[in-house]
Amino acid sequence: MNDLSRRDFFKAAVAIGGTSALAACLDRQDADVPQGGGEVPDRQHAWNEVLRRDDHGNILAPRHHVLLFLDYDGDDIDADREVTDDAFGSLERAYEWSHEGLLFTVGYSPYYFDRFDEPLDAELPEPEPMASFENPDLDDGDAIVHLASDHPSAVLGAEEALLGERDEANGVGIDADLTGVFEEVDRRTGFVGEGLPAEHQDVGGVPDSEPVPEDSPLYMGFKSGFSESQATEDGVTLGDNAGGFAGGTTQHVSHLHLDLEQWYEQDSRYQRVSKMFCPAHADEERVEGVGENLGSASGVHDCPEAEENARTHGTVGHAQKAERARENGRPPLLRRDFDSTDGGRAGIHFVSLQDGIEEFVNVREAMNADDVVEESAVGNRNNNGILQYITAQSRGNYLVPPRELRALPPASP
């Protein structure tokens, strides 16, 4: 089997899920997945130290992802905590804590914490639309598990073990599973990395001309996740003002549909660079290919103010707007998003970590650029970064506790 057909098969297996998909992955996999049992960090979101980096030091995300949305279905929360803790601990024994093994986080929604009488130690608002033109579903399940690995068999094996479909994972016996504690209410999947979007562009939202570059890690044809445009893990970690949840983080998860017909069929390369980065990058041809030449930074700090570009070019760039949301010179969000073909359509599962959901709200307000719209010909969506190419389908907010509290935490530990 050649490399392209292998990638196509593994992505399809993760999207389909289930025991048969896992068996097929194990049959075709040509690399061993390392087992765990070693030390794991106190922070669930501490992934960066064990992820790959490119030649510029940018962190490379795991290639395959599954999001499991769960409702608490138990009736004895103290006993269920022990079972849940054993289930997640089993995964850490089965898989090395790395991109070659398995990385995962467990988060809880504001609706989960509503069942407790005591107030929640940390701030966690309910999700809401982020713009006047949005009408997303608001995820109201209790919990979310984000599974990530370079190996599809790892995310599938972990999922099957958690849901009670297998009593072993990666050759290690599973002590407990989540059946009887949680009910699965939704499942979302995706991928990120060079070659994967191009291999899976025969879906809705992408032109039939197959325009996604072969070396692009994302559907829109440019790389993202520049290290200087990402918050650090320390920067998104909750402090002492979060009480017992200090050391955790907050997570926003949204599903965005992509409509790339105009992006690739009508917009020129100049327009795409202008809208993704800023008009100055397009004028000066700063972006080569998917943007590898930019190194560890998008370079938009050298762009004119968004208001100026709105007046002179009638366009503002996505990265250019995000730059305005920096606090004391640092980005507030740590993004761990990935592309998807869920529902047969090109999309993004936007996963971001921050030390408070208000940080995400501030960034999203910077993305809307209402102040720029009021003073120029830039529209609410048209020529306003990449807003006209994305449509929010769902949004959810979660608290990701420190590891010791990941199993059905109380509101005030």
Secondary structure, 3 states (H helix, E strand, C coil): CCHHHHHHHHHHHHHHCCHHHHHHHHHHCCCCCCCCCCCCCCCCCCCHHHCEECCCCCEECCCEEEEEEEEECCCCHHHHHHHHHHHHHHHHHHCCCCCCCCEEEEEECHHHHCCCCCCCCCCCCCCCCCCCCCCCEECCCCEEEEEEECCHHHHHHHHHHHCCCCCEECCEECCCCCCCCEEEEEEEEEECCCCHHHHCCCCECCCCCCCCCCCCCCCCCCCCCCHHHCCCCCCCCCCHHHHHHCCCEEEEEEEEEECCHHHHHCCCHHHHHHHHCCHHHHHCCCCCCCCHHHCCCCCHHHCCCHHHHHHHHCCECHHHHHHCCCECCECCCEECCEEECHHHECEEEEEEEECCHHHHHHHHHHHHCHHHHHCCCCCCCCCECCHHHEEEEEEEEEEECCHHHCCCCCCCC
